[in-house]
Amino acid sequence: MGKVKNFFGGVRQEMRQVTWPTGKELRKYTVTVFGVVILFAIFFFVVDFAITSLLDLFI
């Protein structure tokens, strides 16, 4: 039991040292991540559509 308590005590200390983003930064990072995910989704959709279309021409 002492090891578990010691472990979580260490975790607590480390969490206090973390520099957390402000609300404004968090929103900015969240919008950036969603934007990149949407761009990658569009990219892979276009690539998939192009490859499927090319294969349909030859098969």
PDB file of N, CA, C, O and CB in Angstrom:
ATOM      1  N   MET A   1       0.826  -1.198   0.000  1.00  0.00           N
ATOM      2  CA  MET A   1       0.000   0.000   0.000  1.00  0.00           C
ATOM      3  C   MET A   1       0.862   1.251   0.000  1.00  0.00           C
ATOM      4  O   MET A   1       0.483   2.265  -0.586  1.00  0.00           O
ATOM      5  CB  MET A   1      -0.935   0.004   1.204  1.00  0.00           C
ATOM      6  N   GLY A   2       2.017   1.191   0.651  1.00  0.00           N
ATOM      7  CA  GLY A   2       2.910   2.338   0.711  1.00  0.00           C
ATOM      8  C   GLY A   2       3.464   2.717  -0.651  1.00  0.00           C
ATOM      9  O   GLY A   2       3.662   3.897  -0.943  1.00  0.00           O
ATOM     10  N   LYS A   3       3.716   1.701  -1.496  1.00  0.00           N
ATOM     11  CA  LYS A   3       4.243   1.976  -2.833  1.00  0.00           C
ATOM     12  C   LYS A   3       3.209   2.704  -3.691  1.00  0.00           C
ATOM     13  O   LYS A   3       3.540   3.607  -4.460  1.00  0.00           O
ATOM     14  CB  LYS A   3       4.670   0.668  -3.518  1.00  0.00           C
ATOM     15  N   VAL A   4       1.959   2.294  -3.543  1.00  0.00           N
ATOM     16  CA  VAL A   4       0.886   2.928  -4.321  1.00  0.00           C
ATOM     17  C   VAL A   4       0.735   4.379  -3.894  1.00  0.00           C
ATOM     18  O   VAL A   4       0.616   5.269  -4.737  1.00  0.00           O
ATOM     19  CB  VAL A   4      -0.457   2.169  -4.143  1.00  0.00           C
ATOM     20  N   LYS A   5       0.738   4.619  -2.587  1.00  0.00           N
ATOM     21  CA  LYS A   5       0.606   5.981  -2.068  1.00  0.00           C
ATOM     22  C   LYS A   5       1.788   6.836  -2.524  1.00  0.00           C
ATOM     23  O   LYS A   5       1.611   7.997  -2.892  1.00  0.00           O
ATOM     24  CB  LYS A   5       0.512   5.971  -0.524  1.00  0.00           C
ATOM     25  N   ASN A   6       2.978   6.268  -2.498  1.00  0.00           N
ATOM     26  CA  ASN A   6       4.180   6.973  -2.940  1.00  0.00           C
ATOM     27  C   ASN A   6       4.093   7.305  -4.432  1.00  0.00           C
ATOM     28  O   ASN A   6       4.462   8.399  -4.860  1.00  0.00           O
ATOM     29  CB  ASN A   6       5.436   6.126  -2.653  1.00  0.00           C
ATOM     30  N   PHE A   7       3.600   6.344  -5.212  1.00  0.00           N
ATOM     31  CA  PHE A   7       3.463   6.561  -6.649  1.00  0.00           C
ATOM     32  C   PHE A   7       2.531   7.733  -6.936  1.00  0.00           C
ATOM     33  O   PHE A   7       2.878   8.640  -7.693  1.00  0.00           O
ATOM     34  CB  PHE A   7       2.944   5.294  -7.334  1.00  0.00           C
ATOM     35  N   PHE A   8       1.344   7.709  -6.327  1.00  0.00           N
ATOM     36  CA  PHE A   8       0.377   8.776  -6.588  1.00  0.00           C
ATOM     37  C   PHE A   8       0.829  10.110  -6.013  1.00  0.00           C
ATOM     38  O   PHE A   8       0.449  11.164  -6.522  1.00  0.00           O
ATOM     39  CB  PHE A   8      -0.977   8.405  -6.016  1.00  0.00           C
ATOM     40  N   GLY A   9       1.634  10.076  -4.961  1.00  0.00           N
ATOM     41  CA  GLY A   9       2.223  11.314  -4.456  1.00  0.00           C
ATOM     42  C   GLY A   9       3.159  11.923  -5.485  1.00  0.00           C
ATOM     43  O   GLY A   9       3.167  13.138  -5.684  1.00  0.00           O
ATOM     44  N   GLY A  10       3.955  11.073  -6.145  1.00  0.00           N
ATOM     45  CA  GLY A  10       4.844  11.537  -7.209  1.00  0.00           C
ATOM     46  C   GLY A  10       4.074  12.079  -8.399  1.00  0.00           C
ATOM     47  O   GLY A  10       4.448  13.093  -8.989  1.00  0.00           O
ATOM     48  N   VAL A  11       2.995  11.394  -8.744  1.00  0.00           N
ATOM     49  CA  VAL A  11       2.150  11.856  -9.848  1.00  0.00           C
ATOM     50  C   VAL A  11       1.585  13.233  -9.524  1.00  0.00           C
ATOM     51  O   VAL A  11       1.557  14.121 -10.376  1.00  0.00           O
ATOM     52  CB  VAL A  11       1.001  10.850 -10.125  1.00  0.00           C
ATOM     53  N   ARG A  12       1.142  13.398  -8.300  1.00  0.00           N
ATOM     54  CA  ARG A  12       0.569  14.684  -7.875  1.00  0.00           C
ATOM     55  C   ARG A  12       1.603  15.803  -7.975  1.00  0.00           C
ATOM     56  O   ARG A  12       1.292  16.905  -8.427  1.00  0.00           O
ATOM     57  CB  ARG A  12       0.037  14.586  -6.432  1.00  0.00           C
ATOM     58  N   GLN A  13       2.828  15.517  -7.553  1.00  0.00           N
ATOM     59  CA  GLN A  13       3.896  16.521  -7.646  1.00  0.00           C
ATOM     60  C   GLN A  13       4.164  16.903  -9.098  1.00  0.00           C
ATOM     61  O   GLN A  13       4.305  18.083  -9.417  1.00  0.00           O
ATOM     62  CB  GLN A  13       5.186  15.995  -6.996  1.00  0.00           C
ATOM     63  N   GLU A  14       4.234  15.917  -9.963  1.00  0.00           N
ATOM     64  CA  GLU A  14       4.505  16.187 -11.375  1.00  0.00           C
ATOM     65  C   GLU A  14       3.371  16.990 -12.013  1.00  0.00           C
ATOM     66  O   GLU A  14       3.622  17.876 -12.829  1.00  0.00           O
ATOM     67  CB  GLU A  14       4.712  14.873 -12.138  1.00  0.00           C
ATOM     68  N   MET A  15       2.133  16.686 -11.646  1.00  0.00           N
ATOM     69  CA  MET A  15       0.990  17.405 -12.212  1.00  0.00           C
ATOM     70  C   MET A  15       1.003  18.876 -11.802  1.00  0.00           C
ATOM     71  O   MET A  15       0.524  19.728 -12.550  1.00  0.00           O
ATOM     72  CB  MET A  15      -0.323  16.749 -11.770  1.00  0.00           C
ATOM     73  N   ARG A  16       1.538  19.178 -10.644  1.00  0.00           N
ATOM     74  CA  ARG A  16       1.637  20.573 -10.205  1.00  0.00           C
ATOM     75  C   ARG A  16       2.668  21.339 -11.029  1.00  0.00           C
ATOM     76  O   ARG A  16       2.572  22.559 -11.155  1.00  0.00           O
ATOM     77  CB  ARG A  16       2.002  20.641  -8.715  1.00  0.00           C
ATOM     78  N   GLN A  17       3.644  20.645 -11.587  1.00  0.00           N
ATOM     79  CA  GLN A  17       4.709  21.298 -12.344  1.00  0.00           C
ATOM     80  C   GLN A  17       4.335  21.532 -13.810  1.00  0.00           C
ATOM     81  O   GLN A  17       5.038  22.243 -14.529  1.00  0.00           O
ATOM     82  CB  GLN A  17       5.970  20.467 -12.269  1.00  0.00           C
ATOM     83  N   VAL A  18       3.238  20.938 -14.241  1.00  0.00           N
ATOM     84  CA  VAL A  18       2.814  21.072 -15.635  1.00  0.00           C
ATOM     85  C   VAL A  18       2.332  22.496 -15.888  1.00  0.00           C
ATOM     86  O   VAL A  18       1.609  23.070 -15.074  1.00  0.00           O
ATOM     87  CB  VAL A  18       1.698  20.049 -15.976  1.00  0.00           C
ATOM     88  N   THR A  19       2.734  23.054 -17.015  1.00  0.00           N
ATOM     89  CA  THR A  19       2.227  24.356 -17.437  1.00  0.00           C
ATOM     90  C   THR A  19       1.021  24.104 -18.330  1.00  0.00           C
ATOM     91  O   THR A  19       1.164  23.699 -19.483  1.00  0.00           O
ATOM     92  CB  THR A  19       3.329  25.197 -18.184  1.00  0.00           C
ATOM     93  N   TRP A  20      -0.164  24.346 -17.791  1.00  0.00           N
ATOM     94  CA  TRP A  20      -1.391  24.071 -18.520  1.00  0.00           C
ATOM     95  C   TRP A  20      -1.715  25.231 -19.455  1.00  0.00           C
ATOM     96  O   TRP A  20      -1.454  26.385 -19.115  1.00  0.00           O
ATOM     97  CB  TRP A  20      -2.556  23.819 -17.547  1.00  0.00           C
ATOM     98  N   PRO A  21      -2.284  24.941 -20.637  1.00  0.00           N
ATOM     99  CA  PRO A  21      -2.636  26.028 -21.563  1.00  0.00           C
ATOM    100  C   PRO A  21      -3.818  26.833 -21.025  1.00  0.00           C
ATOM    101  O   PRO A  21      -4.653  26.325 -20.276  1.00  0.00           O
ATOM    102  CB  PRO A  21      -2.973  25.462 -22.962  1.00  0.00           C
ATOM    103  N   THR A  22      -3.862  28.087 -21.424  1.00  0.00           N
ATOM    104  CA  THR A  22      -5.005  28.925 -21.062  1.00  0.00           C
ATOM    105  C   THR A  22      -6.210  28.500 -21.898  1.00  0.00           C
ATOM    106  O   THR A  22      -6.072  27.728 -22.846  1.00  0.00           O
ATOM    107  CB  THR A  22      -4.686  30.443 -21.277  1.00  0.00           C
ATOM    108  N   GLY A  23      -7.369  28.997 -21.548  1.00  0.00           N
ATOM    109  CA  GLY A  23      -8.576  28.661 -22.311  1.00  0.00           C
ATOM    110  C   GLY A  23      -8.466  29.083 -23.762  1.00  0.00           C
ATOM    111  O   GLY A  23      -8.902  28.366 -24.663  1.00  0.00           O
ATOM    112  N   LYS A  24      -7.876  30.262 -23.988  1.00  0.00           N
ATOM    113  CA  LYS A  24      -7.715  30.769 -25.354  1.00  0.00           C
ATOM    114  C   LYS A  24      -6.771  29.865 -26.153  1.00  0.00           C
ATOM    115  O   LYS A  24      -7.047  29.542 -27.309  1.00  0.00           O
ATOM    116  CB  LYS A  24      -7.177  32.222 -25.334  1.00  0.00           C
ATOM    117  N   GLU A  25      -5.663  29.462 -25.536  1.00  0.00           N
ATOM    118  CA  GLU A  25      -4.714  28.569 -26.214  1.00  0.00           C
ATOM    119  C   GLU A  25      -5.363  27.220 -26.505  1.00  0.00           C
ATOM    120  O   GLU A  25      -5.172  26.652 -27.580  1.00  0.00           O
ATOM    121  CB  GLU A  25      -3.443  28.373 -25.358  1.00  0.00           C
ATOM    122  N   LEU A  26      -6.126  26.714 -25.549  1.00  0.00           N
ATOM    123  CA  LEU A  26      -6.780  25.421 -25.720  1.00  0.00           C
ATOM    124  C   LEU A  26      -7.743  25.447 -26.898  1.00  0.00           C
ATOM    125  O   LEU A  26      -7.771  24.513 -27.700  1.00  0.00           O
ATOM    126  CB  LEU A  26      -7.522  25.026 -24.446  1.00  0.00           C
ATOM    127  N   ARG A  27      -8.533  26.516 -27.006  1.00  0.00           N
ATOM    128  CA  ARG A  27      -9.452  26.648 -28.144  1.00  0.00           C
ATOM    129  C   ARG A  27      -8.679  26.722 -29.458  1.00  0.00           C
ATOM    130  O   ARG A  27      -9.068  26.103 -30.449  1.00  0.00           O
ATOM    131  CB  ARG A  27     -10.340  27.899 -27.981  1.00  0.00           C
ATOM    132  N   LYS A  28      -7.586  27.477 -29.461  1.00  0.00           N
ATOM    133  CA  LYS A  28      -6.765  27.620 -30.669  1.00  0.00           C
ATOM    134  C   LYS A  28      -6.208  26.263 -31.103  1.00  0.00           C
ATOM    135  O   LYS A  28      -6.261  25.912 -32.282  1.00  0.00           O
ATOM    136  CB  LYS A  28      -5.608  28.619 -30.423  1.00  0.00           C
ATOM    137  N   TYR A  29      -5.677  25.510 -30.151  1.00  0.00           N
ATOM    138  CA  TYR A  29      -5.108  24.197 -30.471  1.00  0.00           C
ATOM    139  C   TYR A  29      -6.192  23.222 -30.924  1.00  0.00           C
ATOM    140  O   TYR A  29      -5.969  22.418 -31.829  1.00  0.00           O
ATOM    141  CB  TYR A  29      -4.363  23.627 -29.255  1.00  0.00           C
ATOM    142  N   THR A  30      -7.360  23.294 -30.296  1.00  0.00           N
ATOM    143  CA  THR A  30      -8.456  22.403 -30.667  1.00  0.00           C
ATOM    144  C   THR A  30      -8.923  22.680 -32.089  1.00  0.00           C
ATOM    145  O   THR A  30      -9.144  21.749 -32.863  1.00  0.00           O
ATOM    146  CB  THR A  30      -9.625  22.555 -29.689  1.00  0.00           C
ATOM    147  N   VAL A  31      -9.073  23.956 -32.436  1.00  0.00           N
ATOM    148  CA  VAL A  31      -9.482  24.322 -33.800  1.00  0.00           C
ATOM    149  C   VAL A  31      -8.423  23.870 -34.800  1.00  0.00           C
ATOM    150  O   VAL A  31      -8.757  23.386 -35.881  1.00  0.00           O
ATOM    151  CB  VAL A  31      -9.713  25.854 -33.915  1.00  0.00           C
ATOM    152  N   THR A  32      -7.153  24.023 -34.446  1.00  0.00           N
ATOM    153  CA  THR A  32      -6.068  23.594 -35.329  1.00  0.00           C
ATOM    154  C   THR A  32      -6.130  22.090 -35.575  1.00  0.00           C
ATOM    155  O   THR A  32      -6.002  21.639 -36.713  1.00  0.00           O
ATOM    156  CB  THR A  32      -4.705  23.975 -34.732  1.00  0.00           C
ATOM    157  N   VAL A  33      -6.326  21.317 -34.517  1.00  0.00           N
ATOM    158  CA  VAL A  33      -6.396  19.856 -34.658  1.00  0.00           C
ATOM    159  C   VAL A  33      -7.583  19.461 -35.527  1.00  0.00           C
ATOM    160  O   VAL A  33      -7.443  18.638 -36.432  1.00  0.00           O
ATOM    161  CB  VAL A  33      -6.501  19.179 -33.273  1.00  0.00           C
ATOM    162  N   PHE A  34      -8.760  20.046 -35.256  1.00  0.00           N
ATOM    163  CA  PHE A  34      -9.926  19.721 -36.074  1.00  0.00           C
ATOM    164  C   PHE A  34      -9.710  20.113 -37.530  1.00  0.00           C
ATOM    165  O   PHE A  34     -10.116  19.381 -38.432  1.00  0.00           O
ATOM    166  CB  PHE A  34     -11.168  20.417 -35.526  1.00  0.00           C
ATOM    167  N   GLY A  35      -9.080  21.248 -37.769  1.00  0.00           N
ATOM    168  CA  GLY A  35      -8.799  21.677 -39.134  1.00  0.00           C
ATOM    169  C   GLY A  35      -7.895  20.700 -39.866  1.00  0.00           C
ATOM    170  O   GLY A  35      -8.151  20.351 -41.019  1.00  0.00           O
ATOM    171  N   VAL A  36      -6.842  20.263 -39.200  1.00  0.00           N
ATOM    172  CA  VAL A  36      -5.909  19.310 -39.818  1.00  0.00           C
ATOM    173  C   VAL A  36      -6.599  17.976 -40.070  1.00  0.00           C
ATOM    174  O   VAL A  36      -6.387  17.360 -41.114  1.00  0.00           O
ATOM    175  CB  VAL A  36      -4.664  19.105 -38.925  1.00  0.00           C
ATOM    176  N   VAL A  37      -7.413  17.527 -39.137  1.00  0.00           N
ATOM    177  CA  VAL A  37      -8.146  16.267 -39.324  1.00  0.00           C
ATOM    178  C   VAL A  37      -9.075  16.366 -40.530  1.00  0.00           C
ATOM    179  O   VAL A  37      -9.158  15.433 -41.329  1.00  0.00           O
ATOM    180  CB  VAL A  37      -8.957  15.913 -38.055  1.00  0.00           C
ATOM    181  N   ILE A  38      -9.768  17.485 -40.663  1.00  0.00           N
ATOM    182  CA  ILE A  38     -10.672  17.671 -41.805  1.00  0.00           C
ATOM    183  C   ILE A  38      -9.888  17.694 -43.116  1.00  0.00           C
ATOM    184  O   ILE A  38     -10.313  17.092 -44.102  1.00  0.00           O
ATOM    185  CB  ILE A  38     -11.481  18.977 -41.647  1.00  0.00           C
ATOM    186  N   LEU A  39      -8.748  18.384 -43.133  1.00  0.00           N
ATOM    187  CA  LEU A  39      -7.926  18.417 -44.351  1.00  0.00           C
ATOM    188  C   LEU A  39      -7.433  17.022 -44.735  1.00  0.00           C
ATOM    189  O   LEU A  39      -7.466  16.651 -45.908  1.00  0.00           O
ATOM    190  CB  LEU A  39      -6.727  19.356 -44.157  1.00  0.00           C
ATOM    191  N   PHE A  40      -6.978  16.251 -43.744  1.00  0.00           N
ATOM    192  CA  PHE A  40      -6.531  14.889 -44.037  1.00  0.00           C
ATOM    193  C   PHE A  40      -7.692  14.025 -44.523  1.00  0.00           C
ATOM    194  O   PHE A  40      -7.511  13.205 -45.422  1.00  0.00           O
ATOM    195  CB  PHE A  40      -5.889  14.258 -42.794  1.00  0.00           C
ATOM    196  N   ALA A  41      -8.873  14.195 -43.947  1.00  0.00           N
ATOM    197  CA  ALA A  41     -10.038  13.425 -44.384  1.00  0.00           C
ATOM    198  C   ALA A  41     -10.369  13.739 -45.839  1.00  0.00           C
ATOM    199  O   ALA A  41     -10.645  12.833 -46.625  1.00  0.00           O
ATOM    200  CB  ALA A  41     -11.253  13.720 -43.484  1.00  0.00           C
ATOM    201  N   ILE A  42     -10.342  15.015 -46.195  1.00  0.00           N
ATOM    202  CA  ILE A  42     -10.605  15.413 -47.586  1.00  0.00           C
ATOM    203  C   ILE A  42      -9.535  14.843 -48.509  1.00  0.00           C
ATOM    204  O   ILE A  42      -9.849  14.325 -49.581  1.00  0.00           O
ATOM    205  CB  ILE A  42     -10.657  16.957 -47.715  1.00  0.00           C
ATOM    206  N   PHE A  43      -8.273  14.939 -48.097  1.00  0.00           N
ATOM    207  CA  PHE A  43      -7.175  14.419 -48.911  1.00  0.00           C
ATOM    208  C   PHE A  43      -7.352  12.924 -49.181  1.00  0.00           C
ATOM    209  O   PHE A  43      -7.257  12.480 -50.326  1.00  0.00           O
ATOM    210  CB  PHE A  43      -5.828  14.675 -48.216  1.00  0.00           C
ATOM    211  N   PHE A  44      -7.610  12.150 -48.121  1.00  0.00           N
ATOM    212  CA  PHE A  44      -7.745  10.707 -48.303  1.00  0.00           C
ATOM    213  C   PHE A  44      -9.006  10.350 -49.086  1.00  0.00           C
ATOM    214  O   PHE A  44      -9.019   9.353 -49.808  1.00  0.00           O
ATOM    215  CB  PHE A  44      -7.760  10.008 -46.951  1.00  0.00           C
ATOM    216  N   PHE A  45     -10.059  11.142 -48.955  1.00  0.00           N
ATOM    217  CA  PHE A  45     -11.259  10.922 -49.758  1.00  0.00           C
ATOM    218  C   PHE A  45     -10.944  11.099 -51.238  1.00  0.00           C
ATOM    219  O   PHE A  45     -11.340  10.279 -52.066  1.00  0.00           O
ATOM    220  CB  PHE A  45     -12.384  11.882 -49.331  1.00  0.00           C
ATOM    221  N   VAL A  46     -10.230  12.173 -51.568  1.00  0.00           N
ATOM    222  CA  VAL A  46      -9.884  12.450 -52.964  1.00  0.00           C
ATOM    223  C   VAL A  46      -8.968  11.362 -53.514  1.00  0.00           C
ATOM    224  O   VAL A  46      -9.172  10.888 -54.631  1.00  0.00           O
ATOM    225  CB  VAL A  46      -9.209  13.831 -53.092  1.00  0.00           C
ATOM    226  N   VAL A  47      -7.967  10.965 -52.745  1.00  0.00           N
ATOM    227  CA  VAL A  47      -7.046   9.912 -53.197  1.00  0.00           C
ATOM    228  C   VAL A  47      -7.804   8.603 -53.392  1.00  0.00           C
ATOM    229  O   VAL A  47      -7.611   7.926 -54.402  1.00  0.00           O
ATOM    230  CB  VAL A  47      -5.889   9.717 -52.180  1.00  0.00           C
ATOM    231  N   ASP A  48      -8.653   8.243 -52.452  1.00  0.00           N
ATOM    232  CA  ASP A  48      -9.434   7.011 -52.563  1.00  0.00           C
ATOM    233  C   ASP A  48     -10.347   7.057 -53.780  1.00  0.00           C
ATOM    234  O   ASP A  48     -10.458   6.080 -54.521  1.00  0.00           O
ATOM    235  CB  ASP A  48     -10.261   6.780 -51.291  1.00  0.00           C
ATOM    236  N   PHE A  49     -10.998   8.193 -53.980  1.00  0.00           N
ATOM    237  CA  PHE A  49     -11.889   8.341 -55.133  1.00  0.00           C
ATOM    238  C   PHE A  49     -11.112   8.217 -56.439  1.00  0.00           C
ATOM    239  O   PHE A  49     -11.571   7.563 -57.376  1.00  0.00           O
ATOM    240  CB  PHE A  49     -12.620   9.693 -55.080  1.00  0.00           C
ATOM    241  N   ALA A  50      -9.935   8.842 -56.504  1.00  0.00           N
ATOM    242  CA  ALA A  50      -9.121   8.790 -57.724  1.00  0.00           C
ATOM    243  C   ALA A  50      -8.650   7.369 -58.011  1.00  0.00           C
ATOM    244  O   ALA A  50      -8.723   6.909 -59.150  1.00  0.00           O
ATOM    245  CB  ALA A  50      -7.911   9.728 -57.602  1.00  0.00           C
ATOM    246  N   ILE A  51      -8.176   6.685 -57.003  1.00  0.00           N
ATOM    247  CA  ILE A  51      -7.695   5.309 -57.206  1.00  0.00           C
ATOM    248  C   ILE A  51      -8.850   4.398 -57.611  1.00  0.00           C
ATOM    249  O   ILE A  51      -8.703   3.569 -58.510  1.00  0.00           O
ATOM    250  CB  ILE A  51      -7.015   4.769 -55.921  1.00  0.00           C
ATOM    251  N   THR A  52      -9.989   4.547 -56.957  1.00  0.00           N
ATOM    252  CA  THR A  52     -11.158   3.733 -57.305  1.00  0.00           C
ATOM    253  C   THR A  52     -11.597   4.004 -58.741  1.00  0.00           C
ATOM    254  O   THR A  52     -11.933   3.074 -59.473  1.00  0.00           O
ATOM    255  CB  THR A  52     -12.320   4.014 -56.333  1.00  0.00           C
ATOM    256  N   SER A  53     -11.596   5.259 -59.140  1.00  0.00           N
ATOM    257  CA  SER A  53     -11.987   5.609 -60.514  1.00  0.00           C
ATOM    258  C   SER A  53     -11.016   5.021 -61.529  1.00  0.00           C
ATOM    259  O   SER A  53     -11.436   4.506 -62.565  1.00  0.00           O
ATOM    260  CB  SER A  53     -12.057   7.134 -60.682  1.00  0.00           C
ATOM    261  N   LEU A  54      -9.723   5.095 -61.237  1.00  0.00           N
ATOM    262  CA  LEU A  54      -8.726   4.520 -62.147  1.00  0.00           C
ATOM    263  C   LEU A  54      -8.875   3.010 -62.247  1.00  0.00           C
ATOM    264  O   LEU A  54      -8.782   2.447 -63.339  1.00  0.00           O
ATOM    265  CB  LEU A  54      -7.313   4.873 -61.682  1.00  0.00           C
ATOM    266  N   LEU A  55      -9.103   2.359 -61.134  1.00  0.00           N
ATOM    267  CA  LEU A  55      -9.275   0.907 -61.171  1.00  0.00           C
ATOM    268  C   LEU A  55     -10.538   0.520 -61.929  1.00  0.00           C
ATOM    269  O   LEU A  55     -10.549  -0.490 -62.633  1.00  0.00           O
ATOM    270  CB  LEU A  55      -9.324   0.342 -59.751  1.00  0.00           C
ATOM    271  N   ASP A  56     -11.591   1.302 -61.797  1.00  0.00           N
ATOM    272  CA  ASP A  56     -12.829   1.010 -62.532  1.00  0.00           C
ATOM    273  C   ASP A  56     -12.634   1.154 -64.038  1.00  0.00           C
ATOM    274  O   ASP A  56     -13.296   0.464 -64.813  1.00  0.00           O
ATOM    275  CB  ASP A  56     -13.955   1.938 -62.065  1.00  0.00           C
ATOM    276  N   LEU A  57     -11.737   2.037 -64.460  1.00  0.00           N
ATOM    277  CA  LEU A  57     -11.471   2.194 -65.891  1.00  0.00           C
ATOM    278  C   LEU A  57     -10.770   0.970 -66.471  1.00  0.00           C
ATOM    279  O   LEU A  57     -11.019   0.592 -67.616  1.00  0.00           O
ATOM    280  CB  LEU A  57     -10.625   3.439 -66.138  1.00  0.00           C
ATOM    281  N   PHE A  58      -9.903   0.356 -65.687  1.00  0.00           N
ATOM    282  CA  PHE A  58      -9.103  -0.758 -66.185  1.00  0.00           C
ATOM    283  C   PHE A  58      -9.728  -2.119 -65.923  1.00  0.00           C
ATOM    284  O   PHE A  58      -9.323  -3.110 -66.532  1.00  0.00           O
ATOM    285  CB  PHE A  58      -7.745  -0.715 -65.568  1.00  0.00           C
ATOM    286  N   ILE A  59     -10.682  -2.184 -65.051  1.00  0.00           N
ATOM    287  CA  ILE A  59     -11.270  -3.501 -64.725  1.00  0.00           C
ATOM    288  C   ILE A  59     -12.620  -3.657 -65.384  1.00  0.00           C
ATOM    289  O   ILE A  59     -13.267  -4.693 -65.228  1.00  0.00           O
ATOM    290  CB  ILE A  59     -11.410  -3.681 -63.201  1.00  0.00           C
TER     291      ILE A  59
END
